[in-house]
Each structure stands twice: as C-alpha cells, then as structure tokens.
Amino acid sequence: MNPILVKVTFVSGLRTIVLDEIAQYPELVLHHQFGDEIFLELPTSLEIVRDLKSITNAFIVRQDTKLNPRFINSHKSILGELVEMTLDDRAQTFKTFSLSCAGSDSVEIQKIIKFVSVQYKLVHAEEGADMKIHIGKLDNDSWEIGVCLTSRPLSVRNYRVVNIQGGMNPTIAYAMNSFCSLKQSESYLNIFSGGATLLIEAGLINKNLTLQGFDSDGKRIADSVKNIKQAGLIKNINLKAADIYDKPEFGMFDIITSDLPFGQLVGKNENLRDLYETFIYYCETHLTPTGTLAVYTSEYELLKELLDTSKFEIKESLSLKLITSVNSYLYPKVFICRFK
Ligand SMILES: C[S@@+](CC[C@H](N)C(=O)[O-])C[C@H]1O[C@@H](n2cnc3c(N)ncnc32)[C@H](O)[C@@H]1O
C-alpha cells in the first residue's frame, strides 16, 4: 500500500509561490506534483501545513489501486487512520462530516458512513460539514481517499469578520507580498485598499513595517478596520479615505501594492485608462528609487500598455486562473515592477 501523504491545492498560477513557501520549512518534504496539486511526505505535525499562507486547501490522502469503496468497507481502519490524524488535537472543531464519492447510496458507502458516525461520534451532514472526506477514482486506475485538514478552506482567513465586495483572495495577496522583501523594508503603501487584505497579509509577516492604505470608499474603510482589529494589527495599519485623483500625500514608500479597481469597483464616472494612468504617475512619484511595485488586475493588457511607457519595467509576472462564485473563470495577472 502506498504511503499517507499531504495534498495541497492552490490558485492556478501560484505553484512557484507555494513551492517557495514549502521550502521555508525543513519539516515539509516534497513527494511529487501532479497538475495543480502538490504532494508532501507526512510531516510529524500537521500544524505547519495548516499555517501555510499560499494554499487553498490541505488534505491527508492515500492513493492506491486497491482503495475502492468495497475494499475500504472491509478495511475501515485505513480510512479511520486518516480521520484520527485530522481529529488529533482538534476534535472540538469537527462536529459533522460529509463523504463524497460517486455511487454514495451503495451499501458499502452507507456502511462507511455508519462507521465514521459511530466510531468518531460525528454527525453525517450532506452540506456544510466540518470534516470533508472523499473517495474518488483517479485517471490512472488508482483511487484516492482523503480528509480535508480544516473545516474551512485555508484561504478563508479568520481575520475576515466582514466580507467586503471584491475582497481579494488572501493567498494572492500573500503571493504579491512575497515579491516585496517585506522583512527588509520599512514602509508599505496599499493604494485602493478595499478590504485591506494586502495590508493585513503584509502586517502579519512584518509587524515593524509602517503600513499605510487609502481608498475613496469610506464604508469600505470602516469595514476593513473591523478585519484589521480582528487580525490584531490596529496599531500597525493606518487607513485614510482619499481619492487618488486628489493626490493624497503620505510620503515615500519602499513598497507599493495594489489590487486595481476594474468592472463594478470602478466609480460610475471613472474611466479606467485615466484611473490607471493616474495610479502609475502616483507610484512614480511615491516609490523610493529601489522600491518594488506589485499590481494585480484582470485588465492587464491596459495596465501593461501603460507600464511600458512609464518609468517602470515589469520584472516578474504571475498569470492566474480563478473560479468565480458563478462558476466562470477570471484570468488576472500580477506584475512586479521596479524603476527602469
Ligand atoms: C478591487 S478593490 C480592492 C480590493 C482589496 N484589495 C480587497 O482585498 O478588498 C478596488 C478599490 O478601489 C477603490 N477605488 C475606486 N476608485 C478609486 C479612486 N479614484 N480613489 C481611491 N480608491 C478608489 C474602490 O473603492 C475599491 O475599494
């Protein structure tokens, strides 16, 4: 039987960021990669995996040709072992469980469900379960059984007590910040701060950074303050309601980051080209000479055209693929820029 592994999933396009984060922990050893999934050897503590900032979800899994529902039904401890590892010292966070598997009304699956309920005193729930167990057939005739390590995706951060429309995926915010030498810098400006995701993710990495943000929407500022408080960073982050067209003055910064407005989040009378031009000029005049500018947008063709004629050059980029709440795809990009 193949060994138990940890499987991590992430936003398509963040592979290099996830591999870099994993490489920071000697306890985490890469086993193999397959598509947008990375497999790690089972570490002694799963807490390090639960602390990873760049991943969407983590599971403990076993893959083997034998692991079909009939086999698991007659060797229930194989699944039991994964459930016990997930429960470990976190039994309080798991009250309900779901089991996803094709043919879930079969006798074998029903017996497996009964086993988990009785053995681990978990209530079976189809929707919104705390513990998610899966049994699935892979393309190569193998089967995978697995248990998600957390009740909510790891990309859903505990500090997000208020959900702000257009709030950025925190794993992408982490990725952008990872290009900005946060630990070697002193000052950080986030333009169009919205829900303050970029600021919070930066503050969690370096509490000594001077963190400034601004956004024209006062309600968003007020909501994001609740998230900042929850993250324990209220003393570290300074937010102001300001419109970029008014050229607000906060000084010079070693790092500027922005999740640029596009679509609905552009004000009614705002022209995207004017807005992006104003943004680039603001960055040219407020970034220190050796500083880093990290920008995220779905309107990357327009942004790139304007950057090409600016004082900046694009040093690195990430092409991402995101699924939206209405099951369509977004293809945003991250550009990391420095002065030419
Ligand atoms: C894509 S959202 C940023 C989302 C943010 N990164 C988050 O995680 O919530 C863009 C933000 O730009 C702000 N905005 C739009 N036009 C602006 C302007 N002219 N000046 C300042 N902020 C503006 C909007 O209020 C909105 O909060």
The ligand as a Gaussian input file, in Angstrom:
#p B3LYP/6-31G(d) Opt

LIG

0 1
 C      -10.524000      45.772000      -6.348000
 S      -10.923000      46.785000      -4.972000
 C       -9.625000      46.465000      -3.875000
 C       -9.939000      45.254000      -3.089000
 C       -8.967000      44.999000      -1.955000
 N       -7.664000      44.621000      -2.430000
 C       -9.544000      43.945000      -1.018000
 O       -8.923000      42.916000      -0.787000
 O      -10.656000      44.154000      -0.544000
 C      -10.657000      48.361000      -5.578000
 C      -10.897000      49.513000      -4.615000
 O      -10.607000      50.747000      -5.292000
 C      -11.389000      51.767000      -4.717000
 N      -11.396000      52.918000      -5.652000
 C      -12.002000      53.025000      -6.874000
 N      -11.733000      54.214000      -7.418000
 C      -10.933000      54.908000      -6.545000
 C      -10.292000      56.197000      -6.549000
 N      -10.478000      57.053000      -7.559000
 N       -9.504000      56.544000      -5.492000
 C       -9.333000      55.706000      -4.438000
 N       -9.925000      54.481000      -4.369000
 C      -10.704000      54.071000      -5.410000
 C      -12.745000      51.121000      -4.524000
 O      -13.480000      51.788000      -3.505000
 C      -12.340000      49.687000      -4.129000
 O      -12.351000      49.508000      -2.730000

